């Protein structure tokens, strides 16, 4: 069942983030995806996350789609002007990519090409309106298209904010909904109760909230995230659990698996699993959920 239909029928969707290769060798990406393709609804393909140069999301999505694996292609404001963004979206549609996820993109200073000039020709709201316009059959210049795409559109929402910051985020979310967004990916969620203040403030009618489940790769990573990512809550008990475990990697996998099950049990539309480069561990997390 494809992502659009799963969301429409309220059947729990499992999304798995899979990084494009830093190079032209696609073997590892394809093999890791193939191991879980029967249990994953769609693979989320980041567009050079953290501004690290890799194969484009469009290229990687085309590779997986050609092998009958559904994808969600990220579309990023950082690297392309409005002409190139529209061109990529039309190419994606023509190649059978039916799901896109609009993101702003981290500044190049975070990545591995510090001298790169960020583009940001249009912002996230303009990008979403552009997608909406293409679907209606016209480009940003108002010129009619010969065939138009039909995407299931997603974006990000920072559900971990508080106070007036959260109110502004919800206002931005409403603009995205008006521009056609139907599913939202949240920051990493390690305790379902942490997202309740956000959920209590939004109207979920017609939209789908999909929390991110991150595979913690070590005790150090858990401690770092707990101390430095102020919009992500990691319970002290979870950090202690990893600390006491004789096999810390296995315990981290078990925690990720439990987190996906908790997200499903609490009625969310799906979970987006991010292994941060450990795609070979996806099967251990997903199998049997």
DOVEX-779263 format. One record per residue (C-alpha): residue number from 1; residue in three letters; x, z negated, y negated. Coordinates in steps of 0.1 Angstrom, whole numbers, plus 2048, in hexadecimal, padded with zeros to 3 digits. Example, Ala and Ser with C-alpha at 12.3 -4.5 7.8 and 13.67 -1.06 7.14 Angstrom:
1 | Ala | 87B | 7B2 | 82D .
2 | Ser | 889 | 7B9 | 80B .
***
This chain:
1 | Unk | 800 | 800 | 800 .
2 | Unk | 80E | 80A | 7DE .
3 | Unk | 813 | 7F1 | 7C1 .
4 | Unk | 7F6 | 7FE | 7AD .
5 | Unk | 7DE | 7F9 | 7C9 .
6 | Unk | 7EB | 7D7 | 7D3 .
7 | Unk | 7E7 | 7CB | 7AF .
8 | Unk | 7C3 | 7D9 | 7AE .
9 | Unk | 7B9 | 7CA | 7CF .
10 | Unk | 7CB | 7A8 | 7C7 .
11 | Unk | 7E1 | 7AC | 7E6 .
12 | Unk | 801 | 799 | 7E1 .
13 | Unk | 81D | 7B0 | 7D6 .
14 | Unk | 842 | 7AB | 7DE .
15 | Unk | 85A | 7BB | 7C6 .
16 | Unk | 87F | 7BB | 7CE .
17 | Unk | 899 | 7C2 | 7B3 .
18 | Unk | 8B4 | 7D9 | 7BF .
19 | Unk | 8D2 | 7E2 | 7A9 .
20 | Unk | 8DD | 807 | 7A7 .
21 | Unk | 901 | 80B | 7B2 .
22 | Unk | 91E | 80A | 79A .
23 | Unk | 92A | 82C | 7A6 .
24 | Unk | 91B | 849 | 7B9 .
25 | Unk | 91A | 83A | 7DC .
26 | Unk | 8F6 | 831 | 7E3 .
27 | Unk | 8FA | 826 | 807 .
28 | Unk | 8F9 | 801 | 801 .
29 | Unk | 8DB | 803 | 7EA .
30 | Unk | 8C8 | 819 | 802 .
31 | Unk | 8D1 | 804 | 821 .
32 | Unk | 8C7 | 7E3 | 811 .
33 | Unk | 8A6 | 7F2 | 805 .
34 | Unk | 89F | 802 | 827 .
35 | Unk | 8A2 | 7E0 | 839 .
36 | Unk | 884 | 7D2 | 826 .
37 | Unk | 870 | 7F0 | 81D .
38 | Unk | 853 | 7E7 | 834 .
39 | Unk | 850 | 7C5 | 823 .
40 | Unk | 856 | 7CE | 7FF .
41 | Unk | 83B | 7DE | 7E9 .
42 | Unk | 853 | 7ED | 7D1 .
43 | Unk | 878 | 7EB | 7C7 .
44 | Unk | 87F | 7E2 | 7A2 .
45 | Unk | 89C | 7F7 | 796 .
46 | Unk | 8AD | 7E7 | 777 .
47 | Unk | 8BA | 7FE | 75C .
48 | Unk | 8DE | 7F1 | 759 .
49 | Unk | 8D5 | 7CC | 758 .
50 | Unk | 8EC | 7B6 | 742 .
51 | Unk | 8F8 | 7D7 | 732 .
52 | Unk | 90F | 7DD | 750 .
53 | Unk | 913 | 803 | 756 .
54 | Unk | 904 | 80F | 777 .
55 | Unk | 8F2 | 82C | 785 .
56 | Unk | 8D2 | 831 | 770 .
57 | Unk | 8B1 | 822 | 77B .
58 | Unk | 8A2 | 845 | 77B .
59 | Unk | 8BD | 851 | 793 .
60 | Unk | 8BB | 834 | 7AA .
61 | Unk | 895 | 835 | 7AA .
62 | Unk | 895 | 85A | 7B3 .
63 | Unk | 8AD | 852 | 7D0 .
64 | Unk | 895 | 838 | 7DF .
65 | Unk | 875 | 84B | 7D8 .
66 | Unk | 884 | 869 | 7EB .
67 | Unk | 887 | 851 | 808 .
68 | Unk | 863 | 846 | 805 .
69 | Unk | 86A | 825 | 7F5 .
70 | Unk | 855 | 81D | 7D7 .
71 | Unk | 866 | 812 | 7B7 .
72 | Unk | 860 | 802 | 796 .
73 | Unk | 878 | 813 | 77D .
74 | Unk | 884 | 7FF | 75F .
75 | Unk | 883 | 812 | 73E .
76 | Unk | 89A | 802 | 725 .
77 | Unk | 89B | 805 | 6FF .
78 | Unk | 8C0 | 7FE | 6FC .
79 | Unk | 8D0 | 81E | 708 .
80 | Unk | 8BA | 83C | 6FE .
81 | Unk | 8A9 | 849 | 6E0 .
82 | Unk | 884 | 853 | 6E0 .
83 | Unk | 88B | 876 | 6EC .
84 | Unk | 89F | 86C | 70A .
85 | Unk | 887 | 850 | 713 .
86 | Unk | 86A | 868 | 714 .
87 | Unk | 87E | 881 | 728 .
88 | Unk | 887 | 867 | 742 .
89 | Unk | 862 | 85C | 745 .
90 | Unk | 857 | 87F | 74B .
91 | Unk | 872 | 885 | 764 .
92 | Unk | 869 | 864 | 776 .
93 | Unk | 844 | 86F | 779 .
94 | Unk | 84E | 892 | 785 .
95 | Unk | 863 | 881 | 7A0 .
96 | Unk | 847 | 86B | 7AD .
97 | Unk | 851 | 84B | 79C .
98 | Unk | 830 | 83B | 793 .
99 | Unk | 83A | 818 | 787 .
100 | Unk | 84F | 811 | 768 .
101 | Unk | 859 | 7F1 | 757 .
102 | Unk | 861 | 7F0 | 732 .
103 | Unk | 87E | 7D9 | 728 .
104 | Unk | 892 | 7D5 | 708 .
105 | Unk | 8B4 | 7D2 | 719 .
106 | Unk | 8D1 | 7BA | 712 .
107 | Unk | 8EA | 7C2 | 6F6 .
108 | Unk | 909 | 7D5 | 702 .
109 | Unk | 91E | 7B7 | 6F8 .
110 | Unk | 911 | 7A7 | 718 .
111 | Unk | 91E | 7C3 | 72E .
112 | Unk | 93D | 7D5 | 738 .
113 | Unk | 93E | 7EF | 71D .
114 | Unk | 942 | 7DA | 6FD .
115 | Unk | 948 | 7F8 | 6E7 .
116 | Unk | 927 | 808 | 6F0 .
117 | Unk | 90F | 80D | 6D4 .
118 | Unk | 8EC | 800 | 6DB .
119 | Unk | 8D0 | 819 | 6D3 .
120 | Unk | 8B0 | 806 | 6CF .
121 | Unk | 8A0 | 824 | 6BF .
122 | Unk | 87E | 816 | 6C7 .
123 | Unk | 874 | 7F2 | 6D0 .
124 | Unk | 861 | 7E6 | 6EF .
125 | Unk | 83F | 7EA | 6DE .
126 | Unk | 846 | 80D | 6D3 .
127 | Unk | 853 | 815 | 6F6 .
128 | Unk | 833 | 809 | 706 .
129 | Unk | 81E | 81D | 6ED .
130 | Unk | 834 | 83C | 6F5 .
131 | Unk | 82C | 838 | 71A .
132 | Unk | 807 | 835 | 712 .
133 | Unk | 809 | 854 | 6FC .
134 | Unk | 81A | 868 | 718 .
135 | Unk | 7FF | 85E | 730 .
136 | Unk | 7E5 | 86B | 717 .
137 | Unk | 7F8 | 88C | 717 .
138 | Unk | 80C | 88C | 6F6 .
139 | Unk | 830 | 884 | 6ED .
140 | Unk | 83B | 86F | 6CF .
141 | Unk | 83A | 88D | 6B9 .
142 | Unk | 816 | 893 | 6C2 .
143 | Unk | 81D | 8B3 | 6D6 .
144 | Unk | 808 | 8B8 | 6F5 .
145 | Unk | 819 | 8B5 | 717 .
146 | Unk | 816 | 8CD | 734 .
147 | Unk | 80B | 8B2 | 74D .
148 | Unk | 80B | 88C | 745 .
149 | Unk | 818 | 86E | 759 .
150 | Unk | 802 | 852 | 767 .
151 | Unk | 816 | 832 | 76A .
152 | Unk | 810 | 80F | 775 .
153 | Unk | 821 | 7FD | 758 .
154 | Unk | 832 | 7DB | 758 .
155 | Unk | 847 | 7C7 | 740 .
156 | Unk | 857 | 7A4 | 73C .
157 | Unk | 848 | 784 | 72F .
158 | Unk | 85B | 764 | 728 .
159 | Unk | 843 | 74B | 737 .
160 | Unk | 85D | 72F | 732 .
161 | Unk | 85A | 72C | 70D .
162 | Unk | 849 | 70F | 6FB .
163 | Unk | 835 | 708 | 6DC .
164 | Unk | 833 | 723 | 6C1 .
165 | Unk | 84D | 737 | 6D4 .
166 | Unk | 835 | 73A | 6F1 .
167 | Unk | 818 | 743 | 6DA .
168 | Unk | 82D | 75F | 6CB .
169 | Unk | 836 | 76B | 6EE .
170 | Unk | 811 | 76C | 6F8 .
171 | Unk | 809 | 780 | 6D9 .
172 | Unk | 824 | 799 | 6E3 .
173 | Unk | 816 | 799 | 706 .
174 | Unk | 7F3 | 7A2 | 6F8 .
175 | Unk | 802 | 7BF | 6E5 .
176 | Unk | 812 | 7CB | 705 .
177 | Unk | 7F1 | 7C9 | 717 .
178 | Unk | 7E1 | 7DD | 6FC .
179 | Unk | 7FC | 7F7 | 702 .
180 | Unk | 7F5 | 7FA | 727 .
181 | Unk | 80A | 7E0 | 738 .
182 | Unk | 7F9 | 7D4 | 758 .
183 | Unk | 813 | 7BD | 768 .
184 | Unk | 82C | 7A4 | 75A .
185 | Unk | 84C | 797 | 769 .
186 | Unk | 855 | 773 | 760 .
187 | Unk | 877 | 762 | 75E .
188 | Unk | 883 | 751 | 77E .
189 | Unk | 86A | 737 | 78B .
190 | Unk | 876 | 71A | 7A1 .
191 | Unk | 859 | 703 | 79C .
192 | Unk | 836 | 712 | 79A .
193 | Unk | 82A | 6F5 | 783 .
194 | Unk | 842 | 700 | 768 .
195 | Unk | 82E | 720 | 761 .
196 | Unk | 80C | 70D | 75E .
197 | Unk | 80E | 709 | 737 .
198 | Unk | 812 | 72F | 734 .
199 | Unk | 7F7 | 737 | 74D .
200 | Unk | 7DF | 71F | 73C .
201 | Unk | 7E3 | 733 | 71B .
202 | Unk | 7DD | 756 | 727 .
203 | Unk | 7C0 | 76B | 733 .
204 | Unk | 7CB | 77B | 754 .
205 | Unk | 7AD | 793 | 756 .
206 | Unk | 7BA | 7B6 | 75D .
207 | Unk | 7DF | 7AC | 75E .
208 | Unk | 7F6 | 79F | 779 .
209 | Unk | 811 | 784 | 775 .
210 | Unk | 82E | 788 | 78D .
211 | Unk | 847 | 76B | 78C .
212 | Unk | 86C | 772 | 793 .
213 | Unk | 87C | 760 | 7B1 .
214 | Unk | 8A1 | 75F | 7AD .
215 | Unk | 8B9 | 759 | 7CB .
216 | Unk | 8D0 | 73E | 7C0 .
217 | Unk | 8F2 | 748 | 7CE .
218 | Unk | 904 | 727 | 7CC .
219 | Unk | 902 | 703 | 7C0 .
220 | Unk | 915 | 70D | 7A1 .
221 | Unk | 8FC | 728 | 798 .
222 | Unk | 8DF | 70F | 79C .
223 | Unk | 8F1 | 6F6 | 785 .
224 | Unk | 8FA | 711 | 76C .
225 | Unk | 8D6 | 71E | 769 .
226 | Unk | 8C8 | 6FB | 767 .
227 | Unk | 8DF | 6F2 | 74A .
228 | Unk | 8E1 | 713 | 737 .
229 | Unk | 8C0 | 726 | 73C .
230 | Unk | 8A9 | 711 | 727 .
231 | Unk | 88A | 726 | 72F .
232 | Unk | 88F | 722 | 754 .
233 | Unk | 887 | 701 | 765 .
234 | Unk | 89B | 6F7 | 784 .
235 | Unk | 890 | 6D5 | 792 .
236 | Unk | 8AD | 6BC | 798 .
237 | Unk | 8A0 | 6B8 | 7BB .
238 | Unk | 8A7 | 6DC | 7C2 .
239 | Unk | 8CB | 6DA | 7B6 .
240 | Unk | 8D0 | 6BB | 7CB .
241 | Unk | 8C1 | 6CC | 7E9 .
242 | Unk | 8DB | 6E8 | 7E6 .
243 | Unk | 8F7 | 6CE | 7E0 .
244 | Unk | 8EF | 6BC | 801 .
245 | Unk | 8EA | 6DB | 816 .
246 | Unk | 907 | 6E1 | 82F .
247 | Unk | 900 | 707 | 82C .
248 | Unk | 8F8 | 70C | 807 .
249 | Unk | 8F2 | 732 | 809 .
250 | Unk | 8D9 | 72D | 825 .
251 | Unk | 8C8 | 712 | 811 .
252 | Unk | 8C6 | 728 | 7F2 .
253 | Unk | 8B5 | 743 | 808 .
254 | Unk | 89D | 729 | 815 .
255 | Unk | 894 | 71E | 7F1 .
256 | Unk | 88E | 742 | 7E7 .
257 | Unk | 877 | 748 | 805 .
258 | Unk | 864 | 728 | 7FD .
259 | Unk | 861 | 733 | 7D8 .
260 | Unk | 851 | 754 | 7E2 .
261 | Unk | 839 | 742 | 7F9 .
262 | Unk | 830 | 72A | 7DD .
263 | Unk | 829 | 746 | 7C5 .
264 | Unk | 813 | 757 | 7DE .
265 | Unk | 800 | 737 | 7E6 .
266 | Unk | 7F9 | 731 | 7C1 .
267 | Unk | 7E7 | 751 | 7BD .
268 | Unk | 800 | 767 | 7AA .
269 | Unk | 7FE | 78C | 7AD .
270 | Unk | 820 | 78E | 7BC .
271 | Unk | 844 | 783 | 7BB .
272 | Unk | 863 | 796 | 7AF .
273 | Unk | 881 | 78C | 7C3 .
274 | Unk | 8A3 | 78F | 7B2 .
275 | Unk | 8C2 | 78A | 7C8 .
276 | Unk | 8DB | 792 | 7AC .
277 | Unk | 8EF | 7AA | 7C1 .
278 | Unk | 8E9 | 79A | 7E3 .
279 | Unk | 8CF | 7B4 | 7ED .
280 | Unk | 8DB | 7B0 | 811 .
281 | Unk | 8CA | 78E | 811 .
282 | Unk | 8A8 | 79C | 808 .
283 | Unk | 89C | 79E | 82C .
284 | Unk | 8A4 | 779 | 832 .
285 | Unk | 88F | 770 | 814 .
286 | Unk | 871 | 787 | 819 .
287 | Unk | 86D | 788 | 83F .
288 | Unk | 850 | 774 | 84C .
289 | Unk | 840 | 76B | 82A .
***
